[in-house]
Amino acid sequence: MRQHHRTLRLLGSLLLIAAGASLTGAAPAPAASATAIPLDRVVPAPASAQPGGSPYRITRATHIRVDASRETRRVGEYLAGILRPSTGYRLPVTTHGAGGIQLRLKKGPFGAEGYRLDSGREGVVITAAEPAGLFHGVQTLRQLLPAAVEKDSVQPGPWLVAGGTIKDRPRYAWRGAMLDVSRHFFDVGEVKRYIDQLALYKFNKLHLHLSDDQGWRLAIDSWPRLATYGGSTEVGGGPGGHYTKDDYREIVRYAASRHLEVVPEIDMPGHTNAALASYAELNCDGVAPPLYTGTEVGFSSLCVGKDITYDFVDDVVRELAALTPGRYLHIGGDEAHSTPHEDYVAFMERAQRIVAKYGKTVVGWHQLTGASPAKGALAQYWGLDGTSAEEKAQVAAAARNGTGLILSPADRVYLDMKYDANTPLGLSWAGYVEVRRSYDWDPGTYLPGVPQSAVRGVEAPLWSETLENSEHIEFMAFPRAAGVAELGWSPAGTHDWEDYRVRLAAQAPRWEALGIGFHRSPQVPWPAE
């Protein structure tokens, strides 16, 4: 399954366009019993869904109508690329006419990512203030169509969209997924595949964990051995790999085309063995350790007292910031057990200044709150329900002092945790995390003493000690990633496990059509295979 589904879809779209009139008659008329998917069956749950009126049927006469803006046309072409292979229709994207599927940018109460979807006999209209809102509205439209719309070959249809109105906007501005490409390396195609899967559920941040003890994954011109030597292996001793700068630019570009912002992470001062092995001078004793392919943590540290350490940090941050158009740069900061606390505080202070120097906002794991978070910095909480009250209080104090929080509790949303004792992949140090556990909590009230205004959103990390390919990623991410997406997007008032599990079950045929191999949790009433 290392085939890239969307690439095949694009080729299919081009073939269908070239075939043109030869597709006439490809889709038969709908059966009399055909019914549309209800508006409120979407994941994440919309803020408001009001059914009413006749459904709209996509036919060979349907056009996708856009306004004159380049951004709207891009969303229209993306939608056409989804619909053409399975419907067999040409679905021209045009600025003329009325009816069909219309995408409109218009000022209104949508926010940066919200949208309104109106459907009736004459057509579907998606309206938003920004292109991201239109894109998210298109994801909702996908889920209102039969799952077969995701396939690469012509399907019989019918292609009905239920009548009514959806008004929708996200609860949180940060709805992230982290992919660890350091423990095991994932190539550009595999990352793109995951991006497409995340986009369906309205994620808007892709956090890439680019460095760790086991591998350095991005070419840095001023320190070339980081990638060529430090990136030459992975957990278990495989060949590893790294991204060239052009590779990384392509990931950033592709993510942006799906309205995800890439947040790169260089973990420091710990989790740095790949860097220490690449350059002896970064070690306090001047001796480079061997490359590391195990899974233990907490043994490595940059030499805080050496000036060259900060030359290194400055060079890496400068080059990474130049490649990254997004606002944020993640500097790690977790499990620095080999760094004395005083050194840790001093290092993080200097590292944060360097990030600010290059115009980026710091994100760090929540251990950053044990130092002095810079103004505007975000702390990513990865503790457990059972984390000590003292540690939680430290995070809460920082939040009350202005530090924004991203919630990633490991025993809730770490996607690498096993579902149960029989799960063939993953780890269990944070316990088993079944689908209900990953969904059934409220980010706004999770940490005591944290004002709800300090919670910027949620993020689902996927660490890769045991994961080697896209099949592994998908089995661990789905179905849990969909629930994290709902926690980040949907109003708290829509949060209901019994309702969610039914909506989640209905995603199974869509995942199967997309070639996503997911975990069939016994907690979810999946359709019969």
Salt bridges, closest charged atoms under 4 A:
ASP40 OD1 - ARG41 NE 3.29
GLU77 OE2 - ARG73 NH1 3.52
GLU113 OE2 - HIS136 NE2 3.05
GLU113 OE2 - ARG175 NH2 2.76
ASP118 OD2 - ARG116 NE 2.84
GLU150 OE1 - ARG6 NH2 3.54
GLU150 OE1 - ARG142 NH2 2.80
GLU150 OE2 - ARG510 NH1 3.09
ASP152 OD2 - HIS5 ND1 3.63
ASP180 OD2 - ARG183 NH1 3.18
GLU190 OE2 - ARG2 NH1 2.72
ASP196 OD1 - ARG258 NE 2.84
ASP212 OD2 - ARG183 NH2 3.52
ASP212 OD2 - HIS209 NE2 2.59
ASP212 OD1 - HIS271 ND1 2.75
ASP213 OD2 - HIS271 ND1 3.89
ASP221 OD2 - LYS245 NZ 3.09
ASP246 OD1 - ARG249 NH1 2.68
GLU250 OE2 - LYS192 NZ 2.70
GLU250 OE2 - ARG253 NH2 2.74
GLU261 OE1 - LYS205 NZ 3.59
GLU265 OE1 - HIS207 NE2 2.70
GLU265 OE1 - HIS209 ND1 2.73
GLU265 OE2 - HIS330 ND1 3.87
ASP314 OD2 - LYS357 NZ 2.79
ASP315 OD1 - ARG318 NH2 2.90
GLU319 OE1 - LYS245 NZ 2.67
ASP334 OD2 - HIS271 NE2 3.57
GLU335 OE1 - HIS271 NE2 2.77
GLU349 OE2 - ARG353 NH1 3.26
ASP385 OD2 - ARG412 NH2 2.89
ASP385 OD2 - ARG437 NH2 2.87
GLU391 OE2 - HIS366 NE2 2.53
ASP411 OD2 - ARG437 NH2 3.15
GLU434 OE2 - HIS519 NE2 3.88
ASP440 OD2 - ARG436 NE 3.12
ASP440 OD1 - HIS495 NE2 3.45
ASP442 OD1 - ARG171 NH2 3.02
GLU459 OE2 - HIS207 ND1 2.60
GLU465 OE2 - ARG183 NH1 3.78
GLU474 OE2 - ARG193 NE 2.51
GLU486 OE2 - ARG503 NH2 2.73
GLU498 OE1 - ARG501 NH1 3.50
ASP499 OD1 - ARG41 NH2 2.84
ASP499 OD2 - ARG503 NE 2.77
GLU512 OE2 - ARG520 NH1 3.37
GLU529 OE2 - ARG520 NE 3.62
